[in-house]
């Protein structure tokens, strides 16, 4: 009897998990399908799921109208640049909090996490004015610095929880062998925390790639990433659903592929490296 209940519960949970996964994935699937429709089929009522004339016209027009490669390279530079700069700051900070804690360490960590709760629009005007005076508007450097600062609390928290799993005795042994601070971080701590650093890096790349608020407000043309590339297909004359879907598909395809091939590492990072 207990085995039957357990089997039924497992089947129900599996069905529920699949249902949630399909519900989350359906908007992405619908966007991809709409990108292959004509504008007439895209706004047809009732909606046509598969019974439509497949066409690549929207992709051709998007390619001819916009410089996809420039936006793509901007996204890559901003995502990788903000991630690299964030790790450069977060690794020593997380090391200090994990292995040299003070009475205020927990308070500092909670304060950093609380900054993520602040609405971004609340600091938009000061940052915009500051960037305008520093000449950082519509530059990759300006955007990647902002995104690094926005994601830095998450990076530090994840690395902190990873570093806490490493026995402190190993670092003490390295110090007894004469390892200095940077040698300890570089040759002992970093190799042991490679899975945590990799998953943190992947998560930060995804967050930076998908960021829209700051990229739309701090860029115009030169440093505009793929989020601005998508937004350009919304105009006062109306939404061109097929073209907008084609642009969205081209923008999300690289990060979807990255997420697909690194899903095991991401799941491990979001569970084992989660805040306990």
MARSETOR-896639 format. One record per residue (C-alpha): residue in three letters; z, x, y; residue number from 1. Coordinates in Angstrom, 1 decimal. Example, Ala and Ser with C-alpha at 12.3 -4.5 7.8 and 13.67 -1.06 7.14 Angstrom:
% MARSETOR-896639
NUDO   type       zz       xx       yy   seq
NUDO    Ala      7.8     12.3     -4.5     1
NUDO    Ser      7.1     13.7     -1.1     2
//
This chain:
% MARSETOR-896639
NUDO   type       zz       xx       yy   seq
NUDO    Unk      0.0      0.0      0.0     1
NUDO    Unk      0.9      2.8      2.4     2
NUDO    Unk     -2.3      4.6      1.6     3
NUDO    Unk     -4.3      1.5      2.4     4
NUDO    Unk     -2.6      1.1      5.7     5
NUDO    Unk     -3.2      4.7      6.5     6
NUDO    Unk     -6.9      4.5      5.6     7
NUDO    Unk     -7.3      1.3      7.7     8
NUDO    Unk     -5.6      2.9     10.7     9
NUDO    Unk     -7.8      6.0     10.3    10
NUDO    Unk    -10.9      3.8     10.2    11
NUDO    Unk     -9.8      1.9     13.3    12
NUDO    Unk     -9.0      5.0     15.2    13
NUDO    Unk    -12.4      6.5     14.3    14
NUDO    Unk    -14.2      3.4     15.3    15
NUDO    Unk    -12.3      3.3     18.6    16
NUDO    Unk    -13.1      7.0     19.3    17
NUDO    Unk    -16.8      6.4     18.7    18
NUDO    Unk    -16.7      3.4     20.9    19
NUDO    Unk    -15.1      5.3     23.8    20
NUDO    Unk    -17.5      8.2     23.3    21
NUDO    Unk    -20.6      5.9     23.4    22
NUDO    Unk    -19.2      4.1     26.4    23
NUDO    Unk    -18.8      7.4     28.3    24
NUDO    Unk    -22.2      8.7     27.1    25
NUDO    Unk    -24.2      5.5     27.8    26
NUDO    Unk    -24.6      6.0     31.6    27
NUDO    Unk    -26.0      9.5     30.9    28
NUDO    Unk    -28.4      8.1     28.3    29
NUDO    Unk    -29.5      5.3     30.6    30
NUDO    Unk    -30.1      7.8     33.4    31
NUDO    Unk    -32.3      9.9     31.1    32
NUDO    Unk    -34.2      6.9     29.9    33
NUDO    Unk    -34.8      5.6     33.4    34
NUDO    Unk    -36.2      9.0     34.4    35
NUDO    Unk    -39.1      8.3     32.1    36
NUDO    Unk    -39.9      4.8     33.6    37
NUDO    Unk    -42.1      3.8     36.5    38
NUDO    Unk    -40.3      2.4     39.5    39
NUDO    Unk    -41.3     -1.1     38.5    40
NUDO    Unk    -39.8     -0.7     35.0    41
NUDO    Unk    -36.7      1.0     36.5    42
NUDO    Unk    -35.8     -2.2     38.5    43
NUDO    Unk    -37.0     -4.7     35.9    44
NUDO    Unk    -34.8     -7.7     35.1    45
NUDO    Unk    -33.7     -8.0     32.4    46
NUDO    Unk    -33.4     -4.2     32.0    47
NUDO    Unk    -35.8     -2.6     29.5    48
NUDO    Unk    -34.0     -0.3     27.2    49
NUDO    Unk    -36.9      1.2     25.1    50
NUDO    Unk    -39.7     -1.3     25.6    51
NUDO    Unk    -41.5      0.3     28.6    52
NUDO    Unk    -44.4      2.6     29.3    53
NUDO    Unk    -43.1      6.2     29.1    54
NUDO    Unk    -44.3      8.4     31.9    55
NUDO    Unk    -43.6     11.8     33.5    56
NUDO    Unk    -44.7     10.7     37.0    57
NUDO    Unk    -41.1     10.8     38.4    58
NUDO    Unk    -40.7     14.4     37.2    59
NUDO    Unk    -44.0     15.4     38.6    60
NUDO    Unk    -43.2     13.9     42.0    61
NUDO    Unk    -39.7     15.5     42.0    62
NUDO    Unk    -41.2     18.9     41.3    63
NUDO    Unk    -43.8     18.5     44.0    64
NUDO    Unk    -41.5     17.2     46.6    65
NUDO    Unk    -38.5     19.5     46.1    66
NUDO    Unk    -37.8     23.1     45.4    67
NUDO    Unk    -35.8     22.6     42.2    68
NUDO    Unk    -35.6     26.3     41.4    69
NUDO    Unk    -33.9     27.1     44.8    70
NUDO    Unk    -31.3     24.4     44.3    71
NUDO    Unk    -30.7     25.5     40.7    72
NUDO    Unk    -30.2     29.2     41.7    73
NUDO    Unk    -27.8     28.0     44.5    74
NUDO    Unk    -25.8     26.1     41.9    75
NUDO    Unk    -25.7     29.0     39.5    76
NUDO    Unk    -24.6     31.4     42.3    77
NUDO    Unk    -21.9     29.1     43.6    78
NUDO    Unk    -20.5     28.1     40.2    79
NUDO    Unk    -20.4     31.7     38.8    80
NUDO    Unk    -19.3     33.2     42.1    81
NUDO    Unk    -16.4     30.8     42.6    82
NUDO    Unk    -15.4     31.3     39.0    83
NUDO    Unk    -15.4     35.1     39.2    84
NUDO    Unk    -13.5     35.2     42.5    85
NUDO    Unk    -11.0     32.6     41.1    86
NUDO    Unk    -10.3     34.6     38.0    87
NUDO    Unk     -9.9     37.8     40.0    88
NUDO    Unk     -7.1     36.2     41.9    89
NUDO    Unk     -5.7     34.0     39.1    90
NUDO    Unk     -5.2     36.6     36.4    91
NUDO    Unk     -2.7     38.7     38.3    92
NUDO    Unk     -1.0     35.6     39.7    93
NUDO    Unk     -0.6     34.0     36.3    94
NUDO    Unk      0.5     37.4     34.8    95
NUDO    Unk      3.2     37.6     37.4    96
NUDO    Unk      4.4     34.0     36.9    97
NUDO    Unk      4.3     34.3     33.1    98
NUDO    Unk      6.0     37.7     32.6    99
NUDO    Unk      7.9     38.3     35.9   100
NUDO    Unk      9.2     34.8     36.6   101
NUDO    Unk     11.8     34.0     39.3   102
NUDO    Unk     13.9     31.0     40.1   103
NUDO    Unk     11.1     29.7     42.3   104
NUDO    Unk      8.2     30.2     39.9   105
NUDO    Unk      8.2     26.6     38.6   106
NUDO    Unk      8.4     25.3     42.1   107
NUDO    Unk      5.4     27.4     43.2   108
NUDO    Unk      3.4     26.2     40.2   109
NUDO    Unk      4.2     22.5     41.0   110
NUDO    Unk      3.4     23.1     44.6   111
NUDO    Unk      0.0     24.6     43.7   112
NUDO    Unk     -0.7     21.6     41.4   113
NUDO    Unk      0.3     19.1     44.1   114
NUDO    Unk     -2.4     20.5     46.5   115
NUDO    Unk     -5.0     18.9     44.1   116
NUDO    Unk     -3.6     15.5     45.0   117
NUDO    Unk     -4.5     15.9     48.7   118
NUDO    Unk     -7.7     14.0     49.6   119
NUDO    Unk    -10.5     16.5     50.4   120
NUDO    Unk    -11.6     14.5     53.4   121
NUDO    Unk     -8.2     15.2     55.0   122
NUDO    Unk     -9.1     18.8     55.5   123
NUDO    Unk    -12.9     18.5     56.0   124
NUDO    Unk    -12.9     18.6     59.8   125
NUDO    Unk    -10.7     21.8     60.1   126
NUDO    Unk    -12.7     23.6     57.4   127
NUDO    Unk    -16.0     22.5     59.0   128
NUDO    Unk    -15.0     23.8     62.4   129
NUDO    Unk    -13.6     27.0     61.0   130
NUDO    Unk    -16.8     27.6     59.0   131
NUDO    Unk    -18.9     26.8     62.0   132
NUDO    Unk    -17.2     29.5     64.1   133
NUDO    Unk    -17.3     32.0     61.3   134
NUDO    Unk    -21.0     31.3     60.6   135
NUDO    Unk    -20.4     30.2     57.0   136
NUDO    Unk    -22.0     26.8     57.2   137
NUDO    Unk    -24.9     26.4     54.8   138
NUDO    Unk    -24.1     29.7     53.1   139
NUDO    Unk    -23.4     30.3     49.4   140
NUDO    Unk    -20.4     32.4     50.4   141
NUDO    Unk    -18.8     29.6     52.3   142
NUDO    Unk    -19.2     27.1     49.6   143
NUDO    Unk    -18.1     29.3     46.7   144
NUDO    Unk    -14.9     30.3     48.7   145
NUDO    Unk    -14.1     26.6     49.2   146
NUDO    Unk    -14.7     25.7     45.6   147
NUDO    Unk    -12.7     28.6     44.4   148
NUDO    Unk     -9.7     27.5     46.6   149
NUDO    Unk    -10.1     23.9     45.4   150
NUDO    Unk    -10.0     24.9     41.7   151
NUDO    Unk     -7.6     27.9     41.9   152
NUDO    Unk     -4.5     25.8     41.0   153
NUDO    Unk     -6.1     24.6     37.8   154
NUDO    Unk     -7.2     28.2     36.9   155
NUDO    Unk     -3.8     29.6     37.5   156
NUDO    Unk     -2.1     26.8     35.5   157
NUDO    Unk     -4.4     27.2     32.5   158
NUDO    Unk     -4.0     31.0     32.5   159
NUDO    Unk     -0.3     30.7     33.0   160
NUDO    Unk      0.1     28.5     29.9   161
NUDO    Unk     -2.1     30.9     27.9   162
NUDO    Unk     -0.2     34.0     28.9   163
NUDO    Unk      3.1     32.3     28.0   164
NUDO    Unk      1.8     32.3     24.4   165
NUDO    Unk      1.5     36.1     24.3   166
NUDO    Unk      4.7     37.8     23.1   167
NUDO    Unk      6.3     39.8     26.0   168
NUDO    Unk      7.3     42.5     23.5   169
NUDO    Unk      3.7     43.6     23.3   170
NUDO    Unk      3.5     44.3     27.0   171
NUDO    Unk      6.9     46.0     26.9   172
NUDO    Unk      5.6     48.3     24.2   173
NUDO    Unk      2.5     49.1     26.4   174
NUDO    Unk      4.9     50.0     29.3   175
NUDO    Unk      6.9     52.3     27.0   176
NUDO    Unk      3.6     54.0     26.1   177
NUDO    Unk      3.0     54.7     29.8   178
NUDO    Unk      0.7     51.9     30.7   179
NUDO    Unk      0.7     51.0     34.4   180
NUDO    Unk      0.3     47.5     35.8   181
NUDO    Unk     -3.5     47.4     35.9   182
NUDO    Unk     -3.8     49.2     32.6   183
NUDO    Unk     -1.5     46.6     31.1   184
NUDO    Unk     -3.5     43.7     32.4   185
NUDO    Unk     -6.9     45.2     31.7   186
NUDO    Unk     -6.3     46.8     28.2   187
NUDO    Unk     -3.6     44.7     26.7   188
NUDO    Unk     -3.3     41.3     28.3   189
NUDO    Unk     -6.9     40.5     29.0   190
NUDO    Unk     -8.3     41.3     25.5   191
NUDO    Unk     -5.5     39.2     23.9   192
NUDO    Unk     -6.2     36.2     26.3   193
NUDO    Unk    -10.0     36.2     25.9   194
NUDO    Unk    -10.1     32.7     24.4   195
NUDO    Unk     -8.0     31.3     27.3   196
NUDO    Unk     -9.9     33.1     30.0   197
NUDO    Unk    -13.2     32.0     28.5   198
NUDO    Unk    -12.2     28.3     28.3   199
NUDO    Unk    -10.8     28.5     31.8   200
NUDO    Unk    -14.0     30.1     33.0   201
NUDO    Unk    -16.1     27.4     31.4   202
NUDO    Unk    -14.0     24.6     32.8   203
NUDO    Unk    -14.2     26.0     36.3   204
NUDO    Unk    -18.0     26.5     36.1   205
NUDO    Unk    -18.3     22.8     35.1   206
NUDO    Unk    -16.1     21.7     38.0   207
NUDO    Unk    -17.9     23.8     40.5   208
NUDO    Unk    -21.3     22.7     39.2   209
NUDO    Unk    -20.4     19.0     39.5   210
NUDO    Unk    -18.8     19.2     42.9   211
NUDO    Unk    -20.5     17.0     45.5   212
NUDO    Unk    -18.2     16.3     48.4   213
NUDO    Unk    -18.0     19.9     49.7   214
NUDO    Unk    -21.5     20.9     48.9   215
NUDO    Unk    -23.0     17.9     50.7   216
NUDO    Unk    -20.8     18.4     53.8   217
NUDO    Unk    -21.0     22.2     54.1   218
NUDO    Unk    -24.7     22.8     53.3   219
NUDO    Unk    -28.0     21.4     54.5   220
NUDO    Unk    -31.0     23.4     53.2   221
NUDO    Unk    -30.5     27.1     52.5   222
NUDO    Unk    -27.4     26.9     50.3   223
NUDO    Unk    -27.8     23.4     49.0   224
NUDO    Unk    -27.1     23.1     45.3   225
NUDO    Unk    -28.3     20.5     42.8   226
NUDO    Unk    -25.8     17.9     44.1   227
NUDO    Unk    -27.7     17.9     47.4   228
NUDO    Unk    -31.0     17.9     45.4   229
NUDO    Unk    -29.9     14.6     43.8   230
NUDO    Unk    -28.7     13.1     47.1   231
NUDO    Unk    -32.1     13.7     48.7   232
NUDO    Unk    -33.5     10.9     46.7   233
NUDO    Unk    -31.4      8.3     48.4   234
NUDO    Unk    -33.0      7.3     51.6   235
NUDO    Unk    -32.6      4.5     54.3   236
NUDO    Unk    -35.7      2.8     52.8   237
NUDO    Unk    -33.8      2.3     49.6   238
NUDO    Unk    -33.1      3.9     46.3   239
NUDO    Unk    -36.0      5.2     44.1   240
NUDO    Unk    -34.2      4.7     40.8   241
NUDO    Unk    -36.8      6.5     38.6   242
NUDO    Unk    -37.1      9.5     40.8   243
NUDO    Unk    -33.3      9.6     41.4   244
NUDO    Unk    -32.8      9.5     37.6   245
NUDO    Unk    -35.3     12.3     37.1   246
NUDO    Unk    -33.6     14.4     39.7   247
NUDO    Unk    -30.2     13.7     38.2   248
NUDO    Unk    -31.4     14.5     34.7   249
NUDO    Unk    -32.8     17.9     35.9   250
NUDO    Unk    -29.5     18.6     37.6   251
NUDO    Unk    -27.2     17.8     34.8   252
NUDO    Unk    -29.3     19.2     31.9   253
NUDO    Unk    -28.1     22.8     32.3   254
NUDO    Unk    -24.4     21.9     32.4   255
NUDO    Unk    -24.8     19.4     29.5   256
NUDO    Unk    -26.4     22.1     27.4   257
NUDO    Unk    -23.7     24.6     28.3   258
NUDO    Unk    -21.0     22.0     27.5   259
NUDO    Unk    -22.6     21.2     24.2   260
NUDO    Unk    -22.7     24.8     23.0   261
NUDO    Unk    -19.2     25.6     24.2   262
NUDO    Unk    -17.5     22.3     23.3   263
NUDO    Unk    -15.2     24.0     20.7   264
NUDO    Unk    -14.0     26.5     23.2   265
NUDO    Unk    -13.5     23.8     25.9   266
NUDO    Unk    -11.5     21.6     23.5   267
NUDO    Unk     -9.3     24.5     22.5   268
NUDO    Unk     -8.8     25.4     26.1   269
NUDO    Unk     -7.8     21.9     27.1   270
NUDO    Unk     -5.3     21.5     24.2   271
NUDO    Unk     -3.8     24.9     23.3   272
NUDO    Unk     -4.0     25.9     27.0   273
NUDO    Unk     -2.7     22.6     28.3   274
NUDO    Unk      0.5     22.3     30.3   275
NUDO    Unk      3.4     21.9     27.9   276
//
